[in-house]
């Protein structure tokens, strides 16, 4: 079975016409024999638009391939509450779910993820300092959240461990949005980035995946493309599409579809 994974498509920020995009994506996925298309978040700055897009993509693919997605921080800014984000809002939404591959020892565990400041560039600040900075400077400050960041991340770890326990004996592909391993974080000494690193992910998640012998994990959020990297026994895939804006240009071409196809992670299981 062939799985393809994308992340950080940012269709609104990149000014992509999804009605033109979807038929091309469906055609390419079918042509390449993809049976399961996974997206690890940051599709729109509105969960309602994100969900509508993946429903349209699934409709275009029909029975040729399944679509599943999780939410990144951008998806959570509008159109969904904290409680809804933790619920089964749609069959295509893979957060806190396990997808079993028929006739295969592989399972896909999805979890949006979050952060607990454990990846922050030293010196460590207080939780209150990071929370205040987030509200002032980071898009996540607009996300409705009745719990602290540490509490939200604690739920990620707890639900992930429950899923891993249930999947023991299987080959696990873990899909999340935020950075799960400290090896991916780079330090610059710049104060804004020093604070932003606290909001990148959690070192505890990577340790948990290693402890349960996870086969592979795919994520995004950092907007820096890397080759596959095996850390603590887990193979990590980080190939975000990223931004193609004039003020923040992260692409190698000037065409979204080219970048999307180039950054697809394709796995045969």
Steps between C-alpha positions, in 0.01 A plus 500: 500500500632844410461793740569865411540773762496880469513780758498879525321557169356837617261523207358838604831669577646360177193622307423160346173443311391168647239443229785487248732320740282209612455330158876522441580358843252216457638417157860490625419292807314243290774498237763430766294221654438671834235320704515727808567874497586653838535868583669611823340841532510872418278493194291812566474754781148370556404145595171521309685578177754227572229241554308606187817473292579146613141393446522630143831322447354174631202542268733556204699186587193285556594145587848530346657630823412593855566848642577578865621822661589654833502867600798726542496819703384705198197278442396556861496881488145524367193284451544257789500501880746320724235242590409439135867463407530214749188325368411279204378786280531303176608154379789660308636672812769270646576683827508254793410213267670188369456391140564132442620399156303192381718197440806683632691518828521879470274739693488879477456693824400864461533776757509875437764543770589816691793635706624520857798742465748211528659589164565862598838655430682574829473684727166351604227754572198458725177351369335837551766671286449258210121527526516881502733507200272260312196720553691805379700366205395149390196392301425236765396780733176516299417131557226443760646290779353449850810314620870586525750394234651244736155356574419481131828322432438263791181389325699441180744278688226311685286430192807411297616249762152345511508459122852355507404250768205387288725470195774289658623235258415723202722717285402855596507805276438805722358817344524830690544866418745629759868415538548176699878496546750761626754410229295701249513826695768749404607797711581846366531719808231729358249586774188447286614155387620421851142542620347329196699180556297447817192463278649251254413170668606265776807293575278271708312388191814377326604313813158336515513391135846353554391316814223322311716417199305708248605423143461846347360846574409787268457862610533862388474843665870590477492591127847356441530202266710209618598162362366198693678477834513205738514613861476264797374225269220709346520617138375859475363666186488879482423636151274807532376691197532829688450855378539635148444863593722786390584596858558139606598280209584140597445326166744382235267600215216749458221242463300351786421172326867442421590558865217277624606215273869547581443485876263202507631230730415170334520176700426146387377284784 
